Amino acid sequence: MASNQNVADMNQARARSSTDPEKLQVFLWGGDREWPRKRSIVSILSGDTVFDKARRSFLTRTQMYQRALAMTKRLFELKDQHDWTSDEVNLAVKLIDEPLPIVLHNAAFEPVVSSQGSPEIKKQFGELIAQRGIIGCYLQTELGHGTNVAALETTATYIPETREFELHSPTVTSSKWWVGALGKTATHGVVQARLILPSGKDVGPHLFFVQLRSLEDHRTLPGITVGDIGPKAMAGYAGIDNGYARFDHVRIPREYMLSAFASVTPDGQYVQPPHAKLSYAGMMYIRSTMVISGGWTIAKGEGATIAIRYATVRRQGNKGPNGLEQQVITYPSVYIRLLPALARAYVFILLGRNLGKAFSDMSSRLATGDTSLLAEMHATTSGLKSLVSTAAIEDLETARRSMGGHGFSDFAGVGRIYADYLPGATFEGDNFVLDQQVVRAALKAYDALVVRKTRSISGLTPSTAYLRSLAEVTPSLSAASRGWTDPHTAIVLLERRAAAMVQDRAKHASEPDASSDHRVARAVTDAFVGAQVGEINRDLERSVGGHEASVLKNVYLLYLLTSVERGLVDIVSFNLLPEQATSEVRSDPARSLRMAIKNLCEELLPEAIGLTDGFGFNDWELDSALGRYDGNAYEELWKRTQMEPLNRTEVPDGYEEYIKPLLVRGQRLAGRSKL
Amino acid sequence: MASNQNVADMNQARARSSTDPEKLQVFLWGGDREWPRKRSIVSILSGDTVFDKARRSFLTRTQMYQRALAMTKRLFELKDQHDWTSDEVNLAVKLIDEPLPIVLHNAAFEPVVSSQGSPEIKKQFGELIAQRGIIGCYLQTELGHGTNVAALETTATYIPETREFELHSPTVTSSKWWVGALGKTATHGVVQARLILPSGKDVGPHLFFVQLRSLEDHRTLPGITVGDIGPKAMAGYAGIDNGYARFDHVRIPREYMLSAFASVTPDGQYVQPPHAKLSYAGMMYIRSTMVISGGWTIAKGEGATIAIRYATVRRQGNKGPNGLEQQVITYPSVYIRLLPALARAYVFILLGRNLGKAFSDMSSRLATGDTSLLAEMHATTSGLKSLVSTAAIEDLETARRSMGGHGFSDFAGVGRIYADYLPGATFEGDNFVLDQQVVRAALKAYDALVVRKTRSISGLTPSTAYLRSLAEVTPSLSAASRGWTDPHTAIVLLERRAAAMVQDRAKHASEPDASSDHRVARAVTDAFVGAQVGEINRDLERSVGGHEASVLKNVYLLYLLTSVERGLVDIVSFNLLPEQATSEVRSDPARSLRMAIKNLCEELLPEAIGLTDGFGFNDWELDSALGRYDGNAYEELWKRTQMEPLNRTEVPDGYEEYIKPLLVRGQRLAGRSKL
C-alpha cells in the first residue's frame, strides 16, 4: 500500500460526509462569535514559534517547566498585542494542550479571592491578581489528606493581641502537597487551614491569603518551606510545578482571612457562614468546568478526531475487489468502540455548556444570599464530574488501543492527552467519594417523596426527576409501540433503572453491597443526562437546524442507546427491558438493543469524519501523527521519527562502553575470536 | 496524624495476617527451589549500584536506553561471577522492572532460530546466540501492518542463480517498525517477509535470518536503513530501542531461510510446511508467557502489593474511638476494587504456570511432528492473552486510582508499571483480533457437537468443555442446594453462560451484533478459567496445605464470584441466575451474589497484607514510595521529592527570563511600580 493511499482515503471519507463542518463548529463552540474567536486564537498560537510542539517529545521535565513559563510569558505579550480580553486569555490557556502553572491562578486563586476575599484584600490585591502582577496558587490538599477537607491538619490560630493569624504545619503529613504552581512559580497563595479561635476552639477549615515568595527576588519568605513534589506518573503534567509547603508559625494580618462568608472579629469571635457548603462553591465551579473539558478531551484524543481519522486511513485484513485491505473503521469491533465515544464528546460538550450557564445562575443568586440552588448544583456537579472524567479516561485508552501498536507511540498523541487528563479522576473530589454524595442526595429525595411524602412528583428537581417513574402504572415499555429508534424509549429506561435502583438501595439502606454506591450513582447520573440529552435533541432544529440536525439526532440517540447498554445489567436484573416480557428462554433479550446500536453505527459511519471535523481542531492542536487532517499518517510518523535524539548518530553512545564488551565476551565464549 | 502511624498500621496489619508468607511465596514461585533462587537473584541485583533506581525518575530517554545497556552488560558479568544458568539470567531480566533490549533476543530471536533454523544456521550461529556474541531482534510488524501477518509487504525473492534471497522493502509502509532492540542495539535479526519463488509465485510470509550491523564497528550494513522509532506513550518502554528497518535489495544466502518447517530447494522449488499454524508457535509461546507475567504485574502494582499496602496505612474520613481516621482499605468502595484484583493475580500466576507446562508438552510433541495440540493451544493462549492483558491494564489503573491523588505521583510506582505494561493489549496479537479467533474456535466446536454431531460430550477439549452444559437437563442451579460459598456454583454458571452465548451466537451467525466477538470470547475464556480455578482449588491441600490452603480457597472463590459478577449482564439475560426463578418483581436477583462478594472480601480483609507479602516483592522490586514494606509511605514521598532536579535551586532557572518580566508587567498595569 502506498502511503498516499492514506490521503486518498481521507479525501474520500471527507467527500462522503454530508454535514457542513462549520455549522457543527458553530454549534459546538456555542455561537457565531465563539467559534471564529477560537479559530483566530488558535491561528495566532499555532503560528508562533514559542508554541511550536515539534521537539517537546524529547524534553526533560525541567525543560517542560521552562517551556511552560516561556509560553505563559508569551501569552501575555500576545494579549497586549492583540488586545485579548481575560476570557480570551483563559481560552488561549485552554487551547494550549500543556497544563501551565498559570491555570491555577485562573481557575482557583483568582475566583476564590474575588468571591470570598475581604474588601481590604480585594482593594490591595484585586488589580494585581487581575493583571498577574502576582501569581497565585490554591493550597488545599495535604500530604496526608485529600478529598476529606474536614480532616486537614494545617492550622490558622487567631492571635487577638496582634490581630494576626498564625499559619502552622504541625506534622509532616500536614505539608500542603500537589499544589499547582506552588513548587517554583507562585508568589502568593490561598491556604485552607483549620481556624483555631483564641478560646482554643477549632471551627474547621477556612481560607487564608498568604504571600509565599518575595516580589524582589522570588526567594521564599521566612518560615515557609516550599519545593516541587517531583515528576508525575507517565510524564503527565510535566509543565506544572506541583509543590509542597510547610508553614512554621507564619503570621498574616487578620484581613488575610477570606471572610466573605465567615470571619473573625478583631477580638476573636467567630462569625458563622450563612450556608455550610458555601465555601465549597470554588471546587464546585472547577468540577462544573470539568464536564465540558472532559467532552473536549474525548473529542480530541478519542472517539473523536485522532482515533477516527487513523481508523479511516488505516487498512488491515482481507483485500477487497479494489485490491486494498479493509479500512479499519469499518470493522464492527472498531466502530462499536469509537462512534459511541464520539457521541459522548458531543453530549458532554453541550452538557458542560448548559452546566456553565446553570452555574452562573447559581452564582448570581448566591451573591444575593440565595442558597436555594446550592444543594442541587452540588449533587449534579458531583455526579457529572465522576461520570465524565471516568468516561473520558476510559475512552482515551479505548482510542489508544483502537489504533493498534502505533497507539503506543508518543507521536500518536493520545498517550500525552491521557497522562495529562488522568488526575481528573482523583482531583477535585475522588470519583468514588463523589459517588457517595450522589447516593446521599438520591436517598434524601426518595425519602422525601416516598417515605415522608414531604415532596410531590411535581416538586422534583432536574437531578431527581427520574423518581417520577415510581408513580407510573405500567411496569414496562412496550417495545412495539416505541422501539429503539425513538429516544424516548432509552430515556424512560434510564429513569426507570435509576428509580428501581434507588428504591432497592433504600430497602437495603442498612446493608448495601460494596459496589452499590458506584452503581447507584451512575444510574442516577445517567438518568439525569438522559433527560438532558432529550432536551438537547428537541432543541436541535433551533440550535443547528437543517440536515445537520438530523445527523446529530442520530449521534444523540447513539449516546442514549449505549448508555442503556452500559447499564444493562441493572435494567435486565430489574426486568425493565421491553423484550423481557415476551422473550423465549435461552434467547438474549438485549439483542434488539445491540442490533439497533449496530445499525445506528453503520448509518453514522459515513458521517464520522465530518463529525470529527465538526470539533474544529487543527493539526497544531492535535499534535498527532496519526490524526493528521489530511490523513497522511505514515509519512508523518516517519518524519517525526527522524527527530529522535537517538538517531543523531549511527552508532549509539554506549556502544564502546556496553555493547561491544558484551559482544566480545559472547564471541570469546562461543570460541569465535573473529567472525 | 504523625507519619510513623503508617509504620504502626503496617505492623499491626502484618500481625493480623494468619498466613505464613514463605509458604505462599514457595507456592506462587512454584517450589522449594524456585523461590530461594528468585530471592537470591533479587538480593544480588538490588545490592548492585548499576541496578539502583533512585535517580531513574529524572533521566531522559537517551539516558534510560544507556542505563538499559549498562544493566545488560552488568547482568552478564553477574552471570559469570555467580555461574548463573541461562534460565537464571532470563529470570534476572524479568526481575529488572525496566524492559531491556536483550529481552527480544531471549524471548523471540533465540527461540525462533533454535526451533526453526536450518542445521547450517544453528551450526554457524547457535553458540554465538546462546552466548550473546551476537544480539538479535525479531522483525515482524511493519509501519502499515500489525497483527495481520498475511498482509506484510516485505519480500524475500529467491534468486536460483546465486542461491540467495533478496530482501526488499518496496514501500514506506513496508518498513519494519516497532522492532525491539533494532533501533540501535541488535547485530542480527529474523525478518518476516513474503517468500517470492522464481516463478513469481508469492507463498506468503516466512522467516529469514539477516545480519544488520557490522561486528567490527556496529555500523549498519549496506542496503539497510535502521533507526529508532522515537519515544513511546507515557514514557513507557524507555530503555528499549524499538526500531525501524528498510531493506534495499539485500542479499542473504539460501541457508538463512529458517527452514525447519518450510524451505526452498536450490533450484527454487517450495517445500510445504507440515502444518499451517506451525510458524506461529513462536508468537503463541510469547502469548503463553504473557499470562504469568500479567499475573505478576497485577501482583506488583495492583490489587496487590502497592495499592493494598498504601490503602492499609492511608487514613481518611471519620475519626474512630482511637482518634484516628479510618484506614482506607476498610472502605467497601476500596476493598471491592483491590481484593478481586489480588485474587486475579493469584489466579493468573497459577494459570500461567500451568500454561507453561502445557506449552512445553505441545512443543515436545511438535518436535516429533505431532500437531494435534496446536489448535487447542492456539485457542487457549489467544483467549487467555486477551483476558489477562485486558484485566491487568484495568487493574493497574484501578490500583492507581484507589490511591487517590498520590497515585498520580511518579513515586507511587504504578504509573511506570502501567506505561511499560500497556503495549501488552495490542502486541503479540491485538486483543480484539484474538477475540475473533476464540469465537471461531468456539463456533467450530459447537458445530461439531450440536450440528454435525461429529464430536461427543466426552470428546470435548478443556477449552470447549463448557459445551457440556448444553446437554444438562435442569435449566438452572438451585441456589438453596449449592449457594455462593461453593465454588461449583460459580463454575457451573460460567460454563452455562458460555454455552448459552455460543449457542445464541451460532443462531445469529450471519448477523452478530457489533460487540458480540468480544463478549462471547470473554464468556468462553471465563468458563475455561473457571474450570481451571476449580482444579487449582482442589489441589490446594496438596500444593500448599494447612491454614494457607483454606485462606487461598477464599481467594480463589473471590476470583470466581467476581468473574460471575463481571459476566452478570449475560447471565441475567439468559435467565441463568438461581434467584431469577423465584425473585419478586423490582428486586435485584444479583443481590445475594454481591453480598456474598462483600462478605468474602470482609473475611479476607485481615489477610490482605499477608497475601501481598506472599508475592515476595522487596522494596527494590516495587520501587514505590507508597508501597514500602514497612508502610512508611509519607516519609518516603518526602525523601524522594528532595531529589527532584527543580529543587536544586531556590529560585528556578527561568525566573529572570520569564517569571520576573511577567510580574513586572502585571505590577505596571496594576499601577504598582513597587509593592
Interface residues (C-beta under 8 A of the other chain):
Chain A: M1 A2 S3 S57 F58 T60 R61 T62 Y65 Q66 L69 A70 T72 K73 F76 D80 E127 L128 A130 Q131 R132 G133 I134 I135 T141 L143 G144 H145 G146 T147 N148 A151 E153 T171 V172 T173 S175 W177 W178 G183 K184 T185 T187 L215 D217 H218 R219 T220 G227 D228 I229 G230 P231 K232 A233 M234 A235 G236 Y237 D241 Y244 R315 Q316 G317 K319 E325 P332 S333 V334 Y335 I336 I393 E397 R400 R401 G404 G405 G407 F408 S409 D410 F411 A412 V414 G415 R416 Y418 A419 L422 P423 A425 T426 F427 D430 N431 F432 D435 Q436 P475 A500 M501 Q503 D504 H508 E511 P512 D513 A514 S515 S516 D517 H518 L568 V569 D570 V572 S573 F574 N575 V585 R586 S587 D588 P589 A590 R591 R594 M595 I597 K598 C601 Y634 E635 L637 W638 R640 T641 Q642 M643 E644 P645 L646 N647 E650 V651 P652 D653 G654 Y655 E657 Y658 I659 K660 P661 L662 L663 R665 G666 Q667 R668 L669 A670 G671 R672 L675
Chain B: M1 A2 S3 S57 F58 T60 R61 T62 Y65 Q66 L69 A70 T72 K73 F76 D80 E127 L128 A130 Q131 R132 G133 I134 I135 T141 L143 G144 H145 G146 T147 N148 A151 E153 T171 V172 T173 S175 W177 W178 G183 K184 T185 T187 L215 D217 H218 R219 T220 G227 D228 I229 G230 P231 K232 A233 M234 A235 G236 Y237 D241 Y244 R315 Q316 G317 K319 E325 P332 S333 V334 Y335 I336 I393 E397 R400 R401 G404 G405 G407 F408 S409 D410 F411 A412 V414 G415 R416 Y418 A419 L422 P423 A425 T426 F427 D430 N431 F432 D435 Q436 P475 A500 M501 Q503 D504 H508 E511 P512 D513 A514 S515 S516 D517 H518 L568 V569 D570 V572 S573 F574 N575 V585 R586 S587 D588 P589 A590 R591 R594 M595 I597 K598 C601 Y634 E635 L637 W638 R640 T641 Q642 M643 E644 P645 L646 N647 E650 V651 P652 D653 G654 Y655 E657 Y658 I659 K660 P661 L662 L663 R665 G666 Q667 R668 L669 A670 G671 R672 L675
